[in-house]
């Protein structure tokens, strides 16, 4: 099974290499392999001079956006039944959707941004956003905010690693951990703001 997966990844990377920035875009939009690998490989192509740094980041960001829009529409028009039936092809399990849906329903649209820095939930959060019929402009705004730093990080790291780009998972750890910590801090602040806003609304209602 691992050999088969390895061959699949190599074939996908060869396809991406042949198409350059368009390959990066398509690789991320379809996400046959994780976005971190595609973006790091894009950075490797920058290192080799086959694509520009700006091109890899811009097309990487657009590819990620397209993929999330696809998941949004799946949530909006297919909902949970589609995910439960075809989730394995999207690398999503029902439990991932349960967590994402719980986050979205409890904390609101802001989770579309915050979840972009949490593995697996990066993809899953788009589905409950679609199910809730979140306005597309708002969905794209939060998704873009979360996608740009992710794309920059992995493309730059892939370029820095050069021929050793496949070590991306080991090298990315020290960089992604601060991001996750930052997300936790933002979540806490966001929850405190929501709580204070709710209490303020209650006080106004009591005065009336």
Secondary structure, DSSP 8 states (H G I E B T S, - for coil): -HHHHHHHHHHHHHHHHHHTHHHHHHHHHHTSS-HHHHHHHHHHHHHTTSS-HHHHHHHHHHHHHHHHHHHHHHHHHTHHHHHHHHGGGGT--HHHHHHHHHHHHHH-TTHHHHGGGSTTHHHHHHHHHHHTT--HHHHHHHHHHHHHHHHHHHHHHHHHHGGGGGGHHHHHHHHHHHHHHHHHHHHHHHHHHHHHHHHHHHHHHHH-
